[in-house]
Amino acid sequence: MSRSASGLAEIQWDKDGLDTMGLLKVDILALGMLSTLRWCFDLGKSYRGKELQEDKPTYAMISPADTLGVFQIESRAQMAMLPRLGPQTF
């Protein structure tokens, strides 16, 4: 464990260590992603996991690859794959 310049404690584990502990690994790669994460937490207060997993408007956006800015499925390779797969459920 180390201390950041702001005095906050930082613990860095690799993905394998987190998996062993049963913890979720999330990469926050930009400030925009922090805003998205905040929005998701706020949204989560009004939805339950099952409802989010089966959210039809979300899949209507994902299936045709309207995913610019959506972490993990915004790369060109992922966007090329999505219309072929046509995901409709989690």
PyMOL Python script that loads the backbone (N, CA, C, O; Angstrom):
from pymol import cmd

cmd.read_pdbstr("""\
ATOM      1  N   MET A   1       0.850  -1.164   0.000  1.00  0.00           N
ATOM      2  CA  MET A   1       0.000   0.000   0.000  1.00  0.00           C
ATOM      3  C   MET A   1       0.900   1.233   0.000  1.00  0.00           C
ATOM      4  O   MET A   1       1.957   1.260   0.631  1.00  0.00           O
ATOM      5  N   SER A   2       0.447   2.244  -0.725  1.00  0.00           N
ATOM      6  CA  SER A   2       1.182   3.507  -0.758  1.00  0.00           C
ATOM      7  C   SER A   2       0.201   4.655  -0.560  1.00  0.00           C
ATOM      8  O   SER A   2      -1.014   4.453  -0.542  1.00  0.00           O
ATOM      9  N   ARG A   3       0.731   5.838  -0.414  1.00  0.00           N
ATOM     10  CA  ARG A   3      -0.100   7.040  -0.269  1.00  0.00           C
ATOM     11  C   ARG A   3       0.081   7.918  -1.496  1.00  0.00           C
ATOM     12  O   ARG A   3       1.205   8.150  -1.940  1.00  0.00           O
ATOM     13  N   SER A   4      -1.026   8.405  -2.044  1.00  0.00           N
ATOM     14  CA  SER A   4      -0.954   9.304  -3.192  1.00  0.00           C
ATOM     15  C   SER A   4      -0.581  10.705  -2.713  1.00  0.00           C
ATOM     16  O   SER A   4      -0.484  10.956  -1.511  1.00  0.00           O
ATOM     17  N   ALA A   5      -0.375  11.604  -3.659  1.00  0.00           N
ATOM     18  CA  ALA A   5      -0.028  12.986  -3.314  1.00  0.00           C
ATOM     19  C   ALA A   5      -1.128  13.641  -2.483  1.00  0.00           C
ATOM     20  O   ALA A   5      -0.853  14.536  -1.683  1.00  0.00           O
ATOM     21  N   SER A   6      -2.366  13.199  -2.670  1.00  0.00           N
ATOM     22  CA  SER A   6      -3.481  13.775  -1.904  1.00  0.00           C
ATOM     23  C   SER A   6      -3.658  13.111  -0.548  1.00  0.00           C
ATOM     24  O   SER A   6      -4.538  13.493   0.223  1.00  0.00           O
ATOM     25  N   GLY A   7      -2.813  12.106  -0.250  1.00  0.00           N
ATOM     26  CA  GLY A   7      -2.888  11.434   1.033  1.00  0.00           C
ATOM     27  C   GLY A   7      -3.812  10.231   1.055  1.00  0.00           C
ATOM     28  O   GLY A   7      -3.966   9.593   2.096  1.00  0.00           O
ATOM     29  N   LEU A   8      -4.433   9.904  -0.079  1.00  0.00           N
ATOM     30  CA  LEU A   8      -5.317   8.747  -0.143  1.00  0.00           C
ATOM     31  C   LEU A   8      -4.507   7.459  -0.230  1.00  0.00           C
ATOM     32  O   LEU A   8      -3.448   7.425  -0.856  1.00  0.00           O
ATOM     33  N   ALA A   9      -5.003   6.416   0.392  1.00  0.00           N
ATOM     34  CA  ALA A   9      -4.336   5.120   0.318  1.00  0.00           C
ATOM     35  C   ALA A   9      -4.595   4.493  -1.045  1.00  0.00           C
ATOM     36  O   ALA A   9      -5.710   4.555  -1.563  1.00  0.00           O
ATOM     37  N   GLU A  10      -3.575   3.897  -1.616  1.00  0.00           N
ATOM     38  CA  GLU A  10      -3.700   3.219  -2.910  1.00  0.00           C
ATOM     39  C   GLU A  10      -3.218   1.790  -2.763  1.00  0.00           C
ATOM     40  O   GLU A  10      -2.162   1.531  -2.186  1.00  0.00           O
ATOM     41  N   ILE A  11      -3.990   0.886  -3.280  1.00  0.00           N
ATOM     42  CA  ILE A  11      -3.595  -0.522  -3.305  1.00  0.00           C
ATOM     43  C   ILE A  11      -3.718  -0.977  -4.752  1.00  0.00           C
ATOM     44  O   ILE A  11      -4.781  -0.846  -5.359  1.00  0.00           O
ATOM     45  N   GLN A  12      -2.645  -1.507  -5.299  1.00  0.00           N
ATOM     46  CA  GLN A  12      -2.673  -1.970  -6.682  1.00  0.00           C
ATOM     47  C   GLN A  12      -2.517  -3.477  -6.708  1.00  0.00           C
ATOM     48  O   GLN A  12      -1.496  -4.019  -6.285  1.00  0.00           O
ATOM     49  N   TRP A  13      -3.533  -4.142  -7.206  1.00  0.00           N
ATOM     50  CA  TRP A  13      -3.510  -5.593  -7.363  1.00  0.00           C
ATOM     51  C   TRP A  13      -3.628  -5.908  -8.840  1.00  0.00           C
ATOM     52  O   TRP A  13      -4.257  -5.157  -9.585  1.00  0.00           O
ATOM     53  N   ASP A  14      -3.034  -7.005  -9.275  1.00  0.00           N
ATOM     54  CA  ASP A  14      -3.223  -7.426 -10.657  1.00  0.00           C
ATOM     55  C   ASP A  14      -4.538  -8.203 -10.756  1.00  0.00           C
ATOM     56  O   ASP A  14      -5.153  -8.545  -9.746  1.00  0.00           O
ATOM     57  N   LYS A  15      -4.951  -8.470 -11.990  1.00  0.00           N
ATOM     58  CA  LYS A  15      -6.243  -9.134 -12.210  1.00  0.00           C
ATOM     59  C   LYS A  15      -6.319 -10.507 -11.573  1.00  0.00           C
ATOM     60  O   LYS A  15      -7.387 -10.917 -11.119  1.00  0.00           O
ATOM     61  N   ASP A  16      -5.211 -11.222 -11.529  1.00  0.00           N
ATOM     62  CA  ASP A  16      -5.226 -12.562 -10.940  1.00  0.00           C
ATOM     63  C   ASP A  16      -5.439 -12.504  -9.433  1.00  0.00           C
ATOM     64  O   ASP A  16      -6.182 -13.314  -8.880  1.00  0.00           O
ATOM     65  N   GLY A  17      -4.794 -11.554  -8.767  1.00  0.00           N
ATOM     66  CA  GLY A  17      -4.984 -11.385  -7.331  1.00  0.00           C
ATOM     67  C   GLY A  17      -6.418 -10.998  -6.996  1.00  0.00           C
ATOM     68  O   GLY A  17      -6.992 -11.486  -6.022  1.00  0.00           O
ATOM     69  N   LEU A  18      -6.993 -10.112  -7.815  1.00  0.00           N
ATOM     70  CA  LEU A  18      -8.383  -9.715  -7.603  1.00  0.00           C
ATOM     71  C   LEU A  18      -9.326 -10.896  -7.818  1.00  0.00           C
ATOM     72  O   LEU A  18     -10.285 -11.074  -7.066  1.00  0.00           O
ATOM     73  N   ASP A  19      -9.057 -11.694  -8.835  1.00  0.00           N
ATOM     74  CA  ASP A  19      -9.889 -12.857  -9.113  1.00  0.00           C
ATOM     75  C   ASP A  19      -9.852 -13.835  -7.939  1.00  0.00           C
ATOM     76  O   ASP A  19     -10.884 -14.380  -7.548  1.00  0.00           O
ATOM     77  N   THR A  20      -8.684 -14.050  -7.388  1.00  0.00           N
ATOM     78  CA  THR A  20      -8.540 -14.942  -6.231  1.00  0.00           C
ATOM     79  C   THR A  20      -9.382 -14.444  -5.054  1.00  0.00           C
ATOM     80  O   THR A  20      -9.970 -15.240  -4.322  1.00  0.00           O
ATOM     81  N   MET A  21      -9.435 -13.129  -4.881  1.00  0.00           N
ATOM     82  CA  MET A  21     -10.201 -12.540  -3.779  1.00  0.00           C
ATOM     83  C   MET A  21     -11.690 -12.401  -4.102  1.00  0.00           C
ATOM     84  O   MET A  21     -12.487 -12.049  -3.233  1.00  0.00           O
ATOM     85  N   GLY A  22     -12.061 -12.683  -5.364  1.00  0.00           N
ATOM     86  CA  GLY A  22     -13.466 -12.546  -5.757  1.00  0.00           C
ATOM     87  C   GLY A  22     -13.897 -11.098  -5.948  1.00  0.00           C
ATOM     88  O   GLY A  22     -15.075 -10.771  -5.807  1.00  0.00           O
ATOM     89  N   LEU A  23     -12.927 -10.222  -6.272  1.00  0.00           N
ATOM     90  CA  LEU A  23     -13.228  -8.807  -6.469  1.00  0.00           C
ATOM     91  C   LEU A  23     -13.290  -8.467  -7.954  1.00  0.00           C
ATOM     92  O   LEU A  23     -12.626  -9.104  -8.771  1.00  0.00           O
ATOM     93  N   LEU A  24     -14.085  -7.466  -8.298  1.00  0.00           N
ATOM     94  CA  LEU A  24     -14.237  -7.006  -9.666  1.00  0.00           C
ATOM     95  C   LEU A  24     -13.129  -6.029 -10.017  1.00  0.00           C
ATOM     96  O   LEU A  24     -12.833  -5.123  -9.237  1.00  0.00           O
ATOM     97  N   LYS A  25     -12.509  -6.199 -11.184  1.00  0.00           N
ATOM     98  CA  LYS A  25     -11.476  -5.276 -11.662  1.00  0.00           C
ATOM     99  C   LYS A  25     -12.119  -4.339 -12.676  1.00  0.00           C
ATOM    100  O   LYS A  25     -12.735  -4.787 -13.643  1.00  0.00           O
ATOM    101  N   VAL A  26     -11.974  -3.053 -12.453  1.00  0.00           N
ATOM    102  CA  VAL A  26     -12.506  -2.039 -13.359  1.00  0.00           C
ATOM    103  C   VAL A  26     -11.377  -1.090 -13.726  1.00  0.00           C
ATOM    104  O   VAL A  26     -10.717  -0.538 -12.845  1.00  0.00           O
ATOM    105  N   ASP A  27     -11.150  -0.897 -15.019  1.00  0.00           N
ATOM    106  CA  ASP A  27     -10.150   0.053 -15.488  1.00  0.00           C
ATOM    107  C   ASP A  27     -10.843   1.372 -15.810  1.00  0.00           C
ATOM    108  O   ASP A  27     -11.743   1.414 -16.650  1.00  0.00           O
ATOM    109  N   ILE A  28     -10.434   2.428 -15.157  1.00  0.00           N
ATOM    110  CA  ILE A  28     -10.948   3.764 -15.445  1.00  0.00           C
ATOM    111  C   ILE A  28      -9.853   4.470 -16.234  1.00  0.00           C
ATOM    112  O   ILE A  28      -8.833   4.874 -15.674  1.00  0.00           O
ATOM    113  N   LEU A  29     -10.071   4.614 -17.522  1.00  0.00           N
ATOM    114  CA  LEU A  29      -9.009   5.064 -18.407  1.00  0.00           C
ATOM    115  C   LEU A  29      -9.067   6.546 -18.758  1.00  0.00           C
ATOM    116  O   LEU A  29      -8.140   7.063 -19.381  1.00  0.00           O
ATOM    117  N   ALA A  30     -10.120   7.230 -18.377  1.00  0.00           N
ATOM    118  CA  ALA A  30     -10.215   8.648 -18.719  1.00  0.00           C
ATOM    119  C   ALA A  30     -11.213   9.326 -17.794  1.00  0.00           C
ATOM    120  O   ALA A  30     -12.032   8.658 -17.162  1.00  0.00           O
ATOM    121  N   LEU A  31     -11.148  10.648 -17.713  1.00  0.00           N
ATOM    122  CA  LEU A  31     -12.080  11.385 -16.871  1.00  0.00           C
ATOM    123  C   LEU A  31     -13.515  11.200 -17.339  1.00  0.00           C
ATOM    124  O   LEU A  31     -14.438  11.193 -16.523  1.00  0.00           O
ATOM    125  N   GLY A  32     -13.711  11.051 -18.641  1.00  0.00           N
ATOM    126  CA  GLY A  32     -15.052  10.796 -19.156  1.00  0.00           C
ATOM    127  C   GLY A  32     -15.632   9.510 -18.604  1.00  0.00           C
ATOM    128  O   GLY A  32     -16.836   9.418 -18.368  1.00  0.00           O
ATOM    129  N   MET A  33     -14.783   8.521 -18.397  1.00  0.00           N
ATOM    130  CA  MET A  33     -15.241   7.258 -17.834  1.00  0.00           C
ATOM    131  C   MET A  33     -15.677   7.440 -16.389  1.00  0.00           C
ATOM    132  O   MET A  33     -16.607   6.767 -15.944  1.00  0.00           O
ATOM    133  N   LEU A  34     -15.026   8.336 -15.640  1.00  0.00           N
ATOM    134  CA  LEU A  34     -15.452   8.609 -14.269  1.00  0.00           C
ATOM    135  C   LEU A  34     -16.864   9.195 -14.247  1.00  0.00           C
ATOM    136  O   LEU A  34     -17.665   8.846 -13.381  1.00  0.00           O
ATOM    137  N   SER A  35     -17.168  10.074 -15.183  1.00  0.00           N
ATOM    138  CA  SER A  35     -18.515  10.641 -15.276  1.00  0.00           C
ATOM    139  C   SER A  35     -19.529   9.557 -15.620  1.00  0.00           C
ATOM    140  O   SER A  35     -20.629   9.533 -15.068  1.00  0.00           O
ATOM    141  N   THR A  36     -19.166   8.674 -16.519  1.00  0.00           N
ATOM    142  CA  THR A  36     -20.043   7.568 -16.897  1.00  0.00           C
ATOM    143  C   THR A  36     -20.292   6.656 -15.707  1.00  0.00           C
ATOM    144  O   THR A  36     -21.420   6.215 -15.489  1.00  0.00           O
ATOM    145  N   LEU A  37     -19.259   6.372 -14.943  1.00  0.00           N
ATOM    146  CA  LEU A  37     -19.392   5.525 -13.770  1.00  0.00           C
ATOM    147  C   LEU A  37     -20.340   6.166 -12.748  1.00  0.00           C
ATOM    148  O   LEU A  37     -21.176   5.475 -12.166  1.00  0.00           O
ATOM    149  N   ARG A  38     -20.217   7.471 -12.529  1.00  0.00           N
ATOM    150  CA  ARG A  38     -21.115   8.184 -11.608  1.00  0.00           C
ATOM    151  C   ARG A  38     -22.557   8.068 -12.084  1.00  0.00           C
ATOM    152  O   ARG A  38     -23.457   7.806 -11.287  1.00  0.00           O
ATOM    153  N   TRP A  39     -22.778   8.263 -13.391  1.00  0.00           N
ATOM    154  CA  TRP A  39     -24.111   8.165 -13.975  1.00  0.00           C
ATOM    155  C   TRP A  39     -24.677   6.766 -13.754  1.00  0.00           C
ATOM    156  O   TRP A  39     -25.859   6.617 -13.442  1.00  0.00           O
ATOM    157  N   CYS A  40     -23.842   5.745 -13.914  1.00  0.00           N
ATOM    158  CA  CYS A  40     -24.291   4.365 -13.715  1.00  0.00           C
ATOM    159  C   CYS A  40     -24.693   4.118 -12.268  1.00  0.00           C
ATOM    160  O   CYS A  40     -25.696   3.455 -12.004  1.00  0.00           O
ATOM    161  N   PHE A  41     -23.915   4.647 -11.331  1.00  0.00           N
ATOM    162  CA  PHE A  41     -24.275   4.490  -9.925  1.00  0.00           C
ATOM    163  C   PHE A  41     -25.605   5.173  -9.630  1.00  0.00           C
ATOM    164  O   PHE A  41     -26.442   4.624  -8.912  1.00  0.00           O
ATOM    165  N   ASP A  42     -25.800   6.364 -10.178  1.00  0.00           N
ATOM    166  CA  ASP A  42     -27.060   7.073  -9.972  1.00  0.00           C
ATOM    167  C   ASP A  42     -28.216   6.311 -10.608  1.00  0.00           C
ATOM    168  O   ASP A  42     -29.290   6.213 -10.014  1.00  0.00           O
ATOM    169  N   LEU A  43     -28.015   5.777 -11.795  1.00  0.00           N
ATOM    170  CA  LEU A  43     -29.036   5.000 -12.476  1.00  0.00           C
ATOM    171  C   LEU A  43     -29.357   3.731 -11.697  1.00  0.00           C
ATOM    172  O   LEU A  43     -30.512   3.309 -11.627  1.00  0.00           O
ATOM    173  N   GLY A  44     -28.334   3.134 -11.118  1.00  0.00           N
ATOM    174  CA  GLY A  44     -28.514   1.892 -10.367  1.00  0.00           C
ATOM    175  C   GLY A  44     -29.419   2.046  -9.159  1.00  0.00           C
ATOM    176  O   GLY A  44     -29.973   1.062  -8.670  1.00  0.00           O
ATOM    177  N   LYS A  45     -29.576   3.271  -8.672  1.00  0.00           N
ATOM    178  CA  LYS A  45     -30.471   3.501  -7.535  1.00  0.00           C
ATOM    179  C   LYS A  45     -31.923   3.297  -7.932  1.00  0.00           C
ATOM    180  O   LYS A  45     -32.758   2.994  -7.080  1.00  0.00           O
ATOM    181  N   SER A  46     -32.242   3.459  -9.225  1.00  0.00           N
ATOM    182  CA  SER A  46     -33.626   3.339  -9.660  1.00  0.00           C
ATOM    183  C   SER A  46     -33.904   2.044 -10.432  1.00  0.00           C
ATOM    184  O   SER A  46     -35.053   1.764 -10.773  1.00  0.00           O
ATOM    185  N   TYR A  47     -32.872   1.263 -10.707  1.00  0.00           N
ATOM    186  CA  TYR A  47     -33.024   0.005 -11.431  1.00  0.00           C
ATOM    187  C   TYR A  47     -32.409  -1.122 -10.622  1.00  0.00           C
ATOM    188  O   TYR A  47     -31.592  -0.890  -9.731  1.00  0.00           O
ATOM    189  N   ARG A  48     -32.798  -2.308 -10.932  1.00  0.00           N
ATOM    190  CA  ARG A  48     -32.159  -3.488 -10.351  1.00  0.00           C
ATOM    191  C   ARG A  48     -31.376  -4.180 -11.454  1.00  0.00           C
ATOM    192  O   ARG A  48     -31.652  -3.979 -12.637  1.00  0.00           O
ATOM    193  N   GLY A  49     -30.407  -4.990 -11.073  1.00  0.00           N
ATOM    194  CA  GLY A  49     -29.535  -5.652 -12.044  1.00  0.00           C
ATOM    195  C   GLY A  49     -30.279  -6.381 -13.145  1.00  0.00           C
ATOM    196  O   GLY A  49     -29.911  -6.256 -14.313  1.00  0.00           O
ATOM    197  N   LYS A  50     -31.307  -7.132 -12.813  1.00  0.00           N
ATOM    198  CA  LYS A  50     -32.055  -7.900 -13.816  1.00  0.00           C
ATOM    199  C   LYS A  50     -32.677  -6.964 -14.847  1.00  0.00           C
ATOM    200  O   LYS A  50     -32.668  -7.254 -16.044  1.00  0.00           O
ATOM    201  N   GLU A  51     -33.222  -5.832 -14.374  1.00  0.00           N
ATOM    202  CA  GLU A  51     -33.831  -4.885 -15.293  1.00  0.00           C
ATOM    203  C   GLU A  51     -32.803  -4.301 -16.247  1.00  0.00           C
ATOM    204  O   GLU A  51     -33.091  -4.106 -17.428  1.00  0.00           O
ATOM    205  N   LEU A  52     -31.603  -4.020 -15.744  1.00  0.00           N
ATOM    206  CA  LEU A  52     -30.552  -3.491 -16.607  1.00  0.00           C
ATOM    207  C   LEU A  52     -30.084  -4.532 -17.610  1.00  0.00           C
ATOM    208  O   LEU A  52     -29.795  -4.199 -18.759  1.00  0.00           O
ATOM    209  N   GLN A  53     -30.006  -5.789 -17.190  1.00  0.00           N
ATOM    210  CA  GLN A  53     -29.550  -6.851 -18.079  1.00  0.00           C
ATOM    211  C   GLN A  53     -30.519  -7.077 -19.232  1.00  0.00           C
ATOM    212  O   GLN A  53     -30.103  -7.482 -20.317  1.00  0.00           O
ATOM    213  N   GLU A  54     -31.788  -6.823 -19.015  1.00  0.00           N
ATOM    214  CA  GLU A  54     -32.800  -7.077 -20.037  1.00  0.00           C
ATOM    215  C   GLU A  54     -33.374  -5.772 -20.609  1.00  0.00           C
ATOM    216  O   GLU A  54     -34.508  -5.759 -21.088  1.00  0.00           O
ATOM    217  N   ASP A  55     -32.617  -4.697 -20.564  1.00  0.00           N
ATOM    218  CA  ASP A  55     -33.075  -3.388 -21.007  1.00  0.00           C
ATOM    219  C   ASP A  55     -33.092  -3.318 -22.535  1.00  0.00           C
ATOM    220  O   ASP A  55     -32.041  -3.177 -23.160  1.00  0.00           O
ATOM    221  N   LYS A  56     -34.265  -3.415 -23.133  1.00  0.00           N
ATOM    222  CA  LYS A  56     -34.393  -3.479 -24.591  1.00  0.00           C
ATOM    223  C   LYS A  56     -33.833  -2.252 -25.316  1.00  0.00           C
ATOM    224  O   LYS A  56     -33.190  -2.424 -26.352  1.00  0.00           O
ATOM    225  N   PRO A  57     -34.044  -1.017 -24.825  1.00  0.00           N
ATOM    226  CA  PRO A  57     -33.442   0.134 -25.515  1.00  0.00           C
ATOM    227  C   PRO A  57     -31.915   0.079 -25.550  1.00  0.00           C
ATOM    228  O   PRO A  57     -31.295   0.550 -26.504  1.00  0.00           O
ATOM    229  N   THR A  58     -31.312  -0.492 -24.514  1.00  0.00           N
ATOM    230  CA  THR A  58     -29.854  -0.631 -24.502  1.00  0.00           C
ATOM    231  C   THR A  58     -29.407  -1.563 -25.621  1.00  0.00           C
ATOM    232  O   THR A  58     -28.466  -1.248 -26.348  1.00  0.00           O
ATOM    233  N   TYR A  59     -30.065  -2.694 -25.766  1.00  0.00           N
ATOM    234  CA  TYR A  59     -29.682  -3.636 -26.817  1.00  0.00           C
ATOM    235  C   TYR A  59     -30.047  -3.118 -28.205  1.00  0.00           C
ATOM    236  O   TYR A  59     -29.403  -3.479 -29.189  1.00  0.00           O
ATOM    237  N   ALA A  60     -31.074  -2.275 -28.291  1.00  0.00           N
ATOM    238  CA  ALA A  60     -31.398  -1.644 -29.571  1.00  0.00           C
ATOM    239  C   ALA A  60     -30.274  -0.702 -29.997  1.00  0.00           C
ATOM    240  O   ALA A  60     -30.076  -0.474 -31.190  1.00  0.00           O
ATOM    241  N   MET A  61     -29.542  -0.158 -29.037  1.00  0.00           N
ATOM    242  CA  MET A  61     -28.389   0.698 -29.316  1.00  0.00           C
ATOM    243  C   MET A  61     -27.156  -0.152 -29.622  1.00  0.00           C
ATOM    244  O   MET A  61     -26.409   0.152 -30.551  1.00  0.00           O
ATOM    245  N   ILE A  62     -26.942  -1.210 -28.848  1.00  0.00           N
ATOM    246  CA  ILE A  62     -25.739  -2.029 -28.990  1.00  0.00           C
ATOM    247  C   ILE A  62     -25.740  -2.837 -30.286  1.00  0.00           C
ATOM    248  O   ILE A  62     -24.715  -2.903 -30.965  1.00  0.00           O
ATOM    249  N   SER A  63     -26.856  -3.446 -30.639  1.00  0.00           N
ATOM    250  CA  SER A  63     -26.900  -4.345 -31.803  1.00  0.00           C
ATOM    251  C   SER A  63     -26.417  -3.717 -33.106  1.00  0.00           C
ATOM    252  O   SER A  63     -25.666  -4.364 -33.835  1.00  0.00           O
ATOM    253  N   PRO A  64     -26.815  -2.480 -33.437  1.00  0.00           N
ATOM    254  CA  PRO A  64     -26.291  -1.875 -34.667  1.00  0.00           C
ATOM    255  C   PRO A  64     -24.952  -1.168 -34.475  1.00  0.00           C
ATOM    256  O   PRO A  64     -24.494  -0.454 -35.367  1.00  0.00           O
ATOM    257  N   ALA A  65     -24.322  -1.364 -33.313  1.00  0.00           N
ATOM    258  CA  ALA A  65     -22.992  -0.811 -33.000  1.00  0.00           C
ATOM    259  C   ALA A  65     -23.002   0.697 -32.777  1.00  0.00           C
ATOM    260  O   ALA A  65     -22.045   1.381 -33.140  1.00  0.00           O
ATOM    261  N   ASP A  66     -24.058   1.216 -32.192  1.00  0.00           N
ATOM    262  CA  ASP A  66     -24.104   2.621 -31.791  1.00  0.00           C
ATOM    263  C   ASP A  66     -23.480   2.700 -30.403  1.00  0.00           C
ATOM    264  O   ASP A  66     -24.159   3.006 -29.423  1.00  0.00           O
ATOM    265  N   THR A  67     -22.170   2.419 -30.328  1.00  0.00           N
ATOM    266  CA  THR A  67     -21.506   2.228 -29.040  1.00  0.00           C
ATOM    267  C   THR A  67     -20.292   3.136 -28.825  1.00  0.00           C
ATOM    268  O   THR A  67     -19.448   2.838 -27.980  1.00  0.00           O
ATOM    269  N   LEU A  68     -20.193   4.211 -29.559  1.00  0.00           N
ATOM    270  CA  LEU A  68     -19.081   5.130 -29.350  1.00  0.00           C
ATOM    271  C   LEU A  68     -19.144   5.666 -27.926  1.00  0.00           C
ATOM    272  O   LEU A  68     -20.157   6.234 -27.518  1.00  0.00           O
ATOM    273  N   GLY A  69     -18.066   5.486 -27.172  1.00  0.00           N
ATOM    274  CA  GLY A  69     -18.020   5.923 -25.788  1.00  0.00           C
ATOM    275  C   GLY A  69     -18.464   4.872 -24.789  1.00  0.00           C
ATOM    276  O   GLY A  69     -18.476   5.130 -23.585  1.00  0.00           O
ATOM    277  N   VAL A  70     -18.830   3.687 -25.268  1.00  0.00           N
ATOM    278  CA  VAL A  70     -19.243   2.598 -24.372  1.00  0.00           C
ATOM    279  C   VAL A  70     -18.038   1.704 -24.144  1.00  0.00           C
ATOM    280  O   VAL A  70     -17.583   1.007 -25.051  1.00  0.00           O
ATOM    281  N   PHE A  71     -17.528   1.733 -22.921  1.00  0.00           N
ATOM    282  CA  PHE A  71     -16.311   0.994 -22.588  1.00  0.00           C
ATOM    283  C   PHE A  71     -16.439  -0.471 -22.970  1.00  0.00           C
ATOM    284  O   PHE A  71     -17.481  -1.087 -22.749  1.00  0.00           O
ATOM    285  N   GLN A  72     -15.397  -1.020 -23.532  1.00  0.00           N
ATOM    286  CA  GLN A  72     -15.241  -2.415 -23.964  1.00  0.00           C
ATOM    287  C   GLN A  72     -15.868  -2.703 -25.322  1.00  0.00           C
ATOM    288  O   GLN A  72     -15.448  -3.651 -25.984  1.00  0.00           O
ATOM    289  N   ILE A  73     -16.849  -1.930 -25.765  1.00  0.00           N
ATOM    290  CA  ILE A  73     -17.441  -2.216 -27.081  1.00  0.00           C
ATOM    291  C   ILE A  73     -17.432  -0.985 -27.987  1.00  0.00           C
ATOM    292  O   ILE A  73     -18.305  -0.826 -28.840  1.00  0.00           O
ATOM    293  N   GLU A  74     -16.435  -0.116 -27.792  1.00  0.00           N
ATOM    294  CA  GLU A  74     -16.344   1.072 -28.642  1.00  0.00           C
ATOM    295  C   GLU A  74     -15.209   1.005 -29.661  1.00  0.00           C
ATOM    296  O   GLU A  74     -15.080   1.905 -30.491  1.00  0.00           O
ATOM    297  N   SER A  75     -14.387  -0.038 -29.614  1.00  0.00           N
ATOM    298  CA  SER A  75     -13.299  -0.130 -30.588  1.00  0.00           C
ATOM    299  C   SER A  75     -13.870  -0.502 -31.956  1.00  0.00           C
ATOM    300  O   SER A  75     -14.982  -1.022 -32.055  1.00  0.00           O
ATOM    301  N   ARG A  76     -13.106  -0.234 -32.993  1.00  0.00           N
ATOM    302  CA  ARG A  76     -13.574  -0.557 -34.355  1.00  0.00           C
ATOM    303  C   ARG A  76     -13.849  -2.048 -34.514  1.00  0.00           C
ATOM    304  O   ARG A  76     -14.821  -2.443 -35.159  1.00  0.00           O
ATOM    305  N   ALA A  77     -12.990  -2.869 -33.922  1.00  0.00           N
ATOM    306  CA  ALA A  77     -13.184  -4.322 -34.030  1.00  0.00           C
ATOM    307  C   ALA A  77     -14.483  -4.751 -33.340  1.00  0.00           C
ATOM    308  O   ALA A  77     -15.236  -5.560 -33.880  1.00  0.00           O
ATOM    309  N   GLN A  78     -14.738  -4.216 -32.165  1.00  0.00           N
ATOM    310  CA  GLN A  78     -15.968  -4.570 -31.454  1.00  0.00           C
ATOM    311  C   GLN A  78     -17.190  -4.040 -32.198  1.00  0.00           C
ATOM    312  O   GLN A  78     -18.204  -4.729 -32.311  1.00  0.00           O
ATOM    313  N   MET A  79     -17.088  -2.817 -32.700  1.00  0.00           N
ATOM    314  CA  MET A  79     -18.215  -2.225 -33.416  1.00  0.00           C
ATOM    315  C   MET A  79     -18.509  -2.979 -34.715  1.00  0.00           C
ATOM    316  O   MET A  79     -19.657  -3.021 -35.159  1.00  0.00           O
ATOM    317  N   ALA A  80     -17.485  -3.570 -35.324  1.00  0.00           N
ATOM    318  CA  ALA A  80     -17.704  -4.370 -36.539  1.00  0.00           C
ATOM    319  C   ALA A  80     -18.378  -5.708 -36.203  1.00  0.00           C
ATOM    320  O   ALA A  80     -19.124  -6.253 -37.017  1.00  0.00           O
ATOM    321  N   MET A  81     -18.112  -6.228 -35.008  1.00  0.00           N
ATOM    322  CA  MET A  81     -18.649  -7.519 -34.604  1.00  0.00           C
ATOM    323  C   MET A  81     -20.107  -7.432 -34.143  1.00  0.00           C
ATOM    324  O   MET A  81     -20.879  -8.360 -34.381  1.00  0.00           O
ATOM    325  N   LEU A  82     -20.490  -6.346 -33.494  1.00  0.00           N
ATOM    326  CA  LEU A  82     -21.810  -6.246 -32.881  1.00  0.00           C
ATOM    327  C   LEU A  82     -22.974  -6.456 -33.854  1.00  0.00           C
ATOM    328  O   LEU A  82     -23.893  -7.202 -33.515  1.00  0.00           O
ATOM    329  N   PRO A  83     -22.991  -5.842 -35.043  1.00  0.00           N
ATOM    330  CA  PRO A  83     -24.117  -6.091 -35.948  1.00  0.00           C
ATOM    331  C   PRO A  83     -24.215  -7.556 -36.392  1.00  0.00           C
ATOM    332  O   PRO A  83     -25.309  -8.059 -36.647  1.00  0.00           O
ATOM    333  N   ARG A  84     -23.074  -8.230 -36.481  1.00  0.00           N
ATOM    334  CA  ARG A  84     -23.106  -9.650 -36.858  1.00  0.00           C
ATOM    335  C   ARG A  84     -23.673 -10.521 -35.731  1.00  0.00           C
ATOM    336  O   ARG A  84     -24.403 -11.479 -35.986  1.00  0.00           O
ATOM    337  N   LEU A  85     -23.331 -10.178 -34.484  1.00  0.00           N
ATOM    338  CA  LEU A  85     -23.826 -10.948 -33.343  1.00  0.00           C
ATOM    339  C   LEU A  85     -25.263 -10.578 -32.982  1.00  0.00           C
ATOM    340  O   LEU A  85     -26.050 -11.436 -32.584  1.00  0.00           O
ATOM    341  N   GLY A  86     -25.596  -9.304 -33.121  1.00  0.00           N
ATOM    342  CA  GLY A  86     -26.941  -8.840 -32.797  1.00  0.00           C
ATOM    343  C   GLY A  86     -27.392  -9.166 -31.384  1.00  0.00           C
ATOM    344  O   GLY A  86     -28.464  -9.746 -31.214  1.00  0.00           O
ATOM    345  N   PRO A  87     -26.605  -8.812 -30.345  1.00  0.00           N
ATOM    346  CA  PRO A  87     -26.995  -9.158 -28.977  1.00  0.00           C
ATOM    347  C   PRO A  87     -28.346  -8.564 -28.604  1.00  0.00           C
ATOM    348  O   PRO A  87     -28.627  -7.407 -28.917  1.00  0.00           O
ATOM    349  N   GLN A  88     -29.179  -9.348 -27.939  1.00  0.00           N
ATOM    350  CA  GLN A  88     -30.500  -8.903 -27.501  1.00  0.00           C
ATOM    351  C   GLN A  88     -30.725  -9.076 -26.004  1.00  0.00           C
ATOM    352  O   GLN A  88     -31.660  -8.510 -25.439  1.00  0.00           O
ATOM    353  N   THR A  89     -29.851  -9.872 -25.359  1.00  0.00           N
ATOM    354  CA  THR A  89     -29.960 -10.095 -23.917  1.00  0.00           C
ATOM    355  C   THR A  89     -28.553 -10.233 -23.340  1.00  0.00           C
ATOM    356  O   THR A  89     -27.583 -10.416 -24.075  1.00  0.00           O
ATOM    357  N   PHE A  90     -28.459 -10.142 -22.022  1.00  0.00           N
ATOM    358  CA  PHE A  90     -27.196 -10.320 -21.345  1.00  0.00           C
ATOM    359  C   PHE A  90     -26.789 -11.770 -21.454  1.00  0.00           C
ATOM    360  O   PHE A  90     -25.736 -12.155 -20.945  1.00  0.00           O
TER     361      PHE A  90
END
""", "prot")
cmd.dss("prot")
cmd.show_as("cartoon", "prot")
cmd.util.cbc("prot")
cmd.orient("prot")
